[in-house]
């Protein structure tokens, strides 16, 4: 008999599954953290993501991982 694994997006990184169900794609974007703000003063700003857009970029990277795990069928709930 088969089994259905329930994983977080982070846990699924590097794995593939025949069917993937993703829910809650409408999560709010997070704000930059104090650590990111402090590090920003130490690095070259021309090669860094804009602080006000980090949350959006993080969300895109996270959902790329989630949406690219499906081999045959991807189901997205909003």
N, CA, C and O atoms as CSV, one atom per row, in Angstrom:
chain,resi,resn,atom,element,x,y,z
A,1,UNK,N,N,0.840,-1.175,0.000
A,1,UNK,CA,C,0.000,0.000,0.000
A,1,UNK,C,C,0.887,1.241,0.000
A,1,UNK,O,O,1.923,1.251,0.665
A,2,UNK,N,N,0.502,2.288,-0.733
A,2,UNK,CA,C,1.280,3.509,-0.828
A,2,UNK,C,C,1.121,4.390,0.391
A,2,UNK,O,O,0.325,4.115,1.289
A,3,UNK,N,N,1.879,5.430,0.399
A,3,UNK,CA,C,1.783,6.392,1.498
A,3,UNK,C,C,1.819,7.795,0.928
A,3,UNK,O,O,2.326,8.019,-0.171
A,4,UNK,N,N,1.285,8.727,1.673
A,4,UNK,CA,C,1.258,10.122,1.256
A,4,UNK,C,C,2.104,10.921,2.236
A,4,UNK,O,O,1.706,11.094,3.388
A,5,UNK,N,N,3.268,11.416,1.803
A,5,UNK,CA,C,4.081,12.234,2.707
A,5,UNK,C,C,3.563,13.671,2.750
A,5,UNK,O,O,3.181,14.231,1.722
A,6,UNK,N,N,3.555,14.252,3.925
A,6,UNK,CA,C,3.219,15.657,4.110
A,6,UNK,C,C,4.497,16.360,4.533
A,6,UNK,O,O,5.019,16.105,5.618
A,7,UNK,N,N,5.002,17.243,3.685
A,7,UNK,CA,C,6.277,17.907,3.929
A,7,UNK,C,C,6.120,19.412,3.817
A,7,UNK,O,O,5.216,19.910,3.146
A,8,UNK,N,N,7.008,20.121,4.479
A,8,UNK,CA,C,7.092,21.555,4.241
A,8,UNK,C,C,7.833,21.762,2.927
A,8,UNK,O,O,8.458,20.837,2.408
A,9,UNK,N,N,7.763,22.964,2.398
A,9,UNK,CA,C,8.494,23.269,1.171
A,9,UNK,C,C,9.985,23.049,1.388
A,9,UNK,O,O,10.665,22.505,0.519
A,10,UNK,N,N,10.494,23.466,2.534
A,10,UNK,CA,C,11.922,23.305,2.826
A,10,UNK,C,C,12.317,21.833,2.892
A,10,UNK,O,O,13.397,21.464,2.431
A,11,UNK,N,N,11.468,20.998,3.452
A,11,UNK,CA,C,11.761,19.570,3.548
A,11,UNK,C,C,11.755,18.899,2.178
A,11,UNK,O,O,12.428,17.886,1.989
A,12,UNK,N,N,11.010,19.442,1.224
A,12,UNK,CA,C,10.889,18.811,-0.090
A,12,UNK,C,C,12.012,19.201,-1.043
A,12,UNK,O,O,12.103,18.646,-2.138
A,13,UNK,N,N,12.854,20.126,-0.660
A,13,UNK,CA,C,13.922,20.589,-1.547
A,13,UNK,C,C,14.810,19.420,-1.954
A,13,UNK,O,O,15.275,18.657,-1.108
A,14,UNK,N,N,15.039,19.286,-3.257
A,14,UNK,CA,C,15.875,18.215,-3.776
A,14,UNK,C,C,15.134,16.922,-4.053
A,14,UNK,O,O,15.718,15.986,-4.598
A,15,UNK,N,N,13.865,16.847,-3.693
A,15,UNK,CA,C,13.068,15.641,-3.911
A,15,UNK,C,C,12.062,15.873,-5.041
A,15,UNK,O,O,11.769,17.015,-5.394
A,16,UNK,N,N,11.540,14.788,-5.603
A,16,UNK,CA,C,10.482,14.870,-6.605
A,16,UNK,C,C,9.383,13.877,-6.255
A,16,UNK,O,O,9.635,12.850,-5.625
A,17,UNK,N,N,8.153,14.198,-6.674
A,17,UNK,CA,C,6.999,13.368,-6.371
A,17,UNK,C,C,6.097,13.324,-7.596
A,17,UNK,O,O,6.046,14.293,-8.354
A,18,UNK,N,N,5.379,12.211,-7.809
A,18,UNK,CA,C,4.464,12.142,-8.951
A,18,UNK,C,C,3.381,13.223,-8.887
A,18,UNK,O,O,3.066,13.846,-9.901
A,19,UNK,N,N,2.815,13.444,-7.706
A,19,UNK,CA,C,1.759,14.438,-7.519
A,19,UNK,C,C,2.161,15.354,-6.368
A,19,UNK,O,O,2.608,14.891,-5.318
A,20,UNK,N,N,1.996,16.656,-6.578
A,20,UNK,CA,C,2.292,17.644,-5.531
A,20,UNK,C,C,1.063,18.529,-5.358
A,20,UNK,O,O,0.488,19.014,-6.332
A,21,UNK,N,N,0.670,18.730,-4.100
A,21,UNK,CA,C,-0.434,19.632,-3.770
A,21,UNK,C,C,0.156,20.769,-2.940
A,21,UNK,O,O,0.773,20.538,-1.900
A,22,UNK,N,N,-0.040,21.995,-3.411
A,22,UNK,CA,C,0.487,23.174,-2.718
A,22,UNK,C,C,-0.690,24.034,-2.294
A,22,UNK,O,O,-1.566,24.337,-3.104
A,23,UNK,N,N,-0.714,24.423,-1.039
A,23,UNK,CA,C,-1.780,25.276,-0.541
A,23,UNK,C,C,-1.234,26.580,0.010
A,23,UNK,O,O,-0.028,26.723,0.210
A,24,UNK,N,N,-2.112,27.516,0.249
A,24,UNK,CA,C,-1.764,28.784,0.884
A,24,UNK,C,C,-0.718,29.563,0.093
A,24,UNK,O,O,0.269,30.035,0.658
A,25,UNK,N,N,-0.936,29.698,-1.216
A,25,UNK,CA,C,0.029,30.436,-2.031
A,25,UNK,C,C,-0.100,31.950,-1.858
A,25,UNK,O,O,0.726,32.705,-2.372
A,26,UNK,N,N,-1.106,32.385,-1.156
A,26,UNK,CA,C,-1.312,33.813,-0.962
A,26,UNK,C,C,-0.703,34.361,0.312
A,26,UNK,O,O,-1.190,35.356,0.849
A,27,UNK,N,N,0.356,33.730,0.810
A,27,UNK,CA,C,0.979,34.197,2.052
A,27,UNK,C,C,1.532,35.608,1.888
A,27,UNK,O,O,2.043,35.947,0.820
A,28,UNK,N,N,1.440,36.436,2.926
A,28,UNK,CA,C,2.027,37.776,2.842
A,28,UNK,C,C,3.545,37.703,2.779
A,28,UNK,O,O,4.159,36.790,3.330
A,29,UNK,N,N,4.138,38.675,2.103
A,29,UNK,CA,C,5.593,38.729,2.005
A,29,UNK,C,C,6.166,39.229,3.321
A,29,UNK,O,O,5.591,40.105,3.966
A,30,UNK,N,N,7.288,38.673,3.708
A,30,UNK,CA,C,7.915,39.086,4.968
A,30,UNK,C,C,8.766,40.338,4.752
A,30,UNK,O,O,9.183,40.637,3.633
A,31,UNK,N,N,9.006,41.043,5.813
A,31,UNK,CA,C,9.868,42.225,5.783
A,31,UNK,C,C,11.313,41.796,5.989
A,31,UNK,O,O,11.570,40.700,6.486
A,32,UNK,N,N,12.251,42.643,5.617
A,32,UNK,CA,C,13.657,42.320,5.864
A,32,UNK,C,C,13.913,42.304,7.372
A,32,UNK,O,O,13.314,43.069,8.128
A,33,UNK,N,N,14.816,41.415,7.790
A,33,UNK,CA,C,15.110,41.287,9.217
A,33,UNK,C,C,16.171,42.297,9.631
A,33,UNK,O,O,16.815,42.914,8.782
A,34,UNK,N,N,16.350,42.463,10.935
A,34,UNK,CA,C,17.376,43.380,11.444
A,34,UNK,C,C,18.772,42.922,11.020
A,34,UNK,O,O,19.651,43.742,10.757
A,35,UNK,N,N,18.965,41.589,10.957
A,35,UNK,CA,C,20.265,41.054,10.532
A,35,UNK,C,C,20.541,41.444,9.084
A,35,UNK,O,O,21.649,41.864,8.750
A,36,UNK,N,N,19.528,41.305,8.222
A,36,UNK,CA,C,19.704,41.706,6.820
A,36,UNK,C,C,20.011,43.192,6.707
A,36,UNK,O,O,20.843,43.598,5.895
A,37,UNK,N,N,19.343,44.000,7.517
A,37,UNK,CA,C,19.598,45.439,7.512
A,37,UNK,C,C,21.032,45.746,7.927
A,37,UNK,O,O,21.691,46.590,7.319
A,38,UNK,N,N,21.520,45.054,8.970
A,38,UNK,CA,C,22.894,45.288,9.436
A,38,UNK,C,C,23.929,44.810,8.428
A,38,UNK,O,O,24.918,45.497,8.175
A,39,UNK,N,N,23.704,43.636,7.853
A,39,UNK,CA,C,24.645,43.095,6.875
A,39,UNK,C,C,24.710,43.990,5.643
A,39,UNK,O,O,25.767,44.136,5.028
A,40,UNK,N,N,23.593,44.578,5.291
A,40,UNK,CA,C,23.540,45.447,4.110
A,40,UNK,C,C,24.544,46.583,4.191
A,40,UNK,O,O,25.059,47.037,3.169
A,41,UNK,N,N,24.825,47.047,5.409
A,41,UNK,CA,C,25.796,48.136,5.563
A,41,UNK,C,C,27.223,47.659,5.303
A,41,UNK,O,O,28.117,48.482,5.102
A,42,UNK,N,N,27.454,46.333,5.303
A,42,UNK,CA,C,28.804,45.784,5.144
A,42,UNK,C,C,29.100,45.258,3.741
A,42,UNK,O,O,30.264,45.029,3.414
A,43,UNK,N,N,28.092,45.063,2.914
A,43,UNK,CA,C,28.299,44.460,1.592
A,43,UNK,C,C,28.110,45.481,0.485
A,43,UNK,O,O,27.578,46.570,0.700
A,44,UNK,N,N,28.557,45.106,-0.699
A,44,UNK,CA,C,28.412,45.954,-1.876
A,44,UNK,C,C,26.936,46.008,-2.271
A,44,UNK,O,O,26.357,44.992,-2.656
A,45,UNK,N,N,26.340,47.174,-2.179
A,45,UNK,CA,C,24.911,47.325,-2.445
A,45,UNK,C,C,24.549,47.093,-3.904
A,45,UNK,O,O,23.403,46.761,-4.205
A,46,UNK,N,N,25.503,47.261,-4.818
A,46,UNK,CA,C,25.194,47.100,-6.238
A,46,UNK,C,C,24.938,45.642,-6.618
A,46,UNK,O,O,24.327,45.379,-7.654
A,47,UNK,N,N,25.394,44.693,-5.801
A,47,UNK,CA,C,25.189,43.274,-6.113
A,47,UNK,C,C,24.132,42.636,-5.216
A,47,UNK,O,O,23.912,41.427,-5.288
A,48,UNK,N,N,23.482,43.423,-4.384
A,48,UNK,CA,C,22.495,42.894,-3.432
A,48,UNK,C,C,21.078,43.161,-3.910
A,48,UNK,O,O,20.837,44.067,-4.708
A,49,UNK,N,N,20.142,42.355,-3.410
A,49,UNK,CA,C,18.733,42.594,-3.676
A,49,UNK,C,C,18.287,43.822,-2.892
A,49,UNK,O,O,18.762,44.038,-1.777
A,50,UNK,N,N,17.391,44.625,-3.442
A,50,UNK,CA,C,16.876,45.775,-2.693
A,50,UNK,C,C,16.159,45.300,-1.427
A,50,UNK,O,O,15.376,44.350,-1.475
A,51,UNK,N,N,16.423,45.952,-0.308
A,51,UNK,CA,C,15.831,45.534,0.971
A,51,UNK,C,C,14.311,45.482,0.925
A,51,UNK,O,O,13.702,44.585,1.509
A,52,UNK,N,N,13.701,46.426,0.242
A,52,UNK,CA,C,12.239,46.453,0.217
A,52,UNK,C,C,11.639,45.349,-0.660
A,52,UNK,O,O,10.421,45.169,-0.675
A,53,UNK,N,N,12.486,44.602,-1.397
A,53,UNK,CA,C,11.978,43.538,-2.267
A,53,UNK,C,C,12.438,42.145,-1.830
A,53,UNK,O,O,12.091,41.158,-2.478
A,54,UNK,N,N,13.207,42.047,-0.748
A,54,UNK,CA,C,13.720,40.755,-0.293
A,54,UNK,C,C,12.590,39.773,-0.007
A,54,UNK,O,O,12.685,38.606,-0.385
A,55,UNK,N,N,11.537,40.215,0.644
A,55,UNK,CA,C,10.411,39.337,0.965
A,55,UNK,C,C,9.789,38.730,-0.283
A,55,UNK,O,O,9.470,37.541,-0.302
A,56,UNK,N,N,9.614,39.528,-1.316
A,56,UNK,CA,C,9.058,39.034,-2.570
A,56,UNK,C,C,9.977,38.034,-3.246
A,56,UNK,O,O,9.520,37.007,-3.748
A,57,UNK,N,N,11.271,38.328,-3.260
A,57,UNK,CA,C,12.240,37.410,-3.861
A,57,UNK,C,C,12.293,36.096,-3.093
A,57,UNK,O,O,12.377,35.028,-3.700
A,58,UNK,N,N,12.246,36.164,-1.768
A,58,UNK,CA,C,12.241,34.940,-0.950
A,58,UNK,C,C,11.009,34.096,-1.244
A,58,UNK,O,O,11.100,32.873,-1.344
A,59,UNK,N,N,9.862,34.744,-1.384
A,59,UNK,CA,C,8.627,34.023,-1.692
A,59,UNK,C,C,8.728,33.355,-3.063
A,59,UNK,O,O,8.303,32.212,-3.229
A,60,UNK,N,N,9.286,34.061,-4.038
A,60,UNK,CA,C,9.439,33.469,-5.376
A,60,UNK,C,C,10.358,32.254,-5.339
A,60,UNK,O,O,10.068,31.237,-5.970
A,61,UNK,N,N,11.462,32.351,-4.608
A,61,UNK,CA,C,12.385,31.209,-4.511
A,61,UNK,C,C,11.712,30.026,-3.823
A,61,UNK,O,O,11.869,28.882,-4.250
A,62,UNK,N,N,10.968,30.301,-2.764
A,62,UNK,CA,C,10.293,29.236,-2.018
A,62,UNK,C,C,9.269,28.535,-2.900
A,62,UNK,O,O,9.211,27.305,-2.920
A,63,UNK,N,N,8.462,29.301,-3.628
A,63,UNK,CA,C,7.440,28.681,-4.459
A,63,UNK,C,C,8.034,28.031,-5.708
A,63,UNK,O,O,7.431,27.104,-6.249
A,64,UNK,N,N,9.172,28.475,-6.171
A,64,UNK,CA,C,9.853,27.759,-7.256
A,64,UNK,C,C,10.187,26.340,-6.790
A,64,UNK,O,O,9.968,25.372,-7.519
A,65,UNK,N,N,10.714,26.227,-5.582
A,65,UNK,CA,C,11.024,24.898,-5.036
A,65,UNK,C,C,9.749,24.071,-4.952
A,65,UNK,O,O,9.738,22.920,-5.388
A,66,UNK,N,N,8.689,24.623,-4.410
A,66,UNK,CA,C,7.436,23.876,-4.238
A,66,UNK,C,C,6.847,23.442,-5.571
A,66,UNK,O,O,6.437,22.291,-5.726
A,67,UNK,N,N,6.803,24.353,-6.530
A,67,UNK,CA,C,6.133,24.068,-7.795
A,67,UNK,C,C,6.957,23.179,-8.718
A,67,UNK,O,O,6.414,22.578,-9.645
A,68,UNK,N,N,8.247,23.090,-8.478
A,68,UNK,CA,C,9.098,22.272,-9.353
A,68,UNK,C,C,9.313,20.852,-8.825
A,68,UNK,O,O,10.124,20.115,-9.385
A,69,UNK,N,N,8.609,20.451,-7.764
A,69,UNK,CA,C,8.748,19.092,-7.223
A,69,UNK,C,C,7.876,18.079,-7.964
A,69,UNK,O,O,8.137,16.878,-7.886
A,70,UNK,N,N,6.852,18.534,-8.677
A,70,UNK,CA,C,5.884,17.627,-9.315
A,70,UNK,C,C,6.461,17.007,-10.579
A,70,UNK,O,O,7.047,17.699,-11.412
A,71,UNK,N,N,6.289,15.685,-10.715
A,71,UNK,CA,C,6.710,14.986,-11.921
A,71,UNK,C,C,5.562,14.854,-12.921
A,71,UNK,O,O,5.786,14.937,-14.128
A,72,UNK,N,N,4.335,14.651,-12.436
A,72,UNK,CA,C,3.206,14.403,-13.326
A,72,UNK,C,C,2.044,15.369,-13.137
A,72,UNK,O,O,1.434,15.803,-14.114
A,73,UNK,N,N,1.733,15.711,-11.880
A,73,UNK,CA,C,0.552,16.529,-11.600
A,73,UNK,C,C,0.847,17.509,-10.474
A,73,UNK,O,O,1.391,17.137,-9.434
A,74,UNK,N,N,0.479,18.771,-10.697
A,74,UNK,CA,C,0.629,19.827,-9.694
A,74,UNK,C,C,-0.745,20.409,-9.421
A,74,UNK,O,O,-1.436,20.840,-10.345
A,75,UNK,N,N,-1.145,20.424,-8.155
A,75,UNK,CA,C,-2.437,20.989,-7.743
A,75,UNK,C,C,-2.137,22.157,-6.825
A,75,UNK,O,O,-1.402,22.016,-5.848
A,76,UNK,N,N,-2.713,23.326,-7.145
A,76,UNK,CA,C,-2.465,24.536,-6.357
A,76,UNK,C,C,-3.786,25.022,-5.784
A,76,UNK,O,O,-4.740,25.263,-6.524
A,77,UNK,N,N,-3.843,25.167,-4.451
A,77,UNK,CA,C,-5.009,25.740,-3.769
A,77,UNK,C,C,-4.671,27.157,-3.358
A,77,UNK,O,O,-3.548,27.446,-2.944
A,78,UNK,N,N,-5.639,28.029,-3.476
A,78,UNK,CA,C,-5.424,29.407,-3.080
A,78,UNK,C,C,-6.216,29.717,-1.843
A,78,UNK,O,O,-6.169,30.842,-1.345
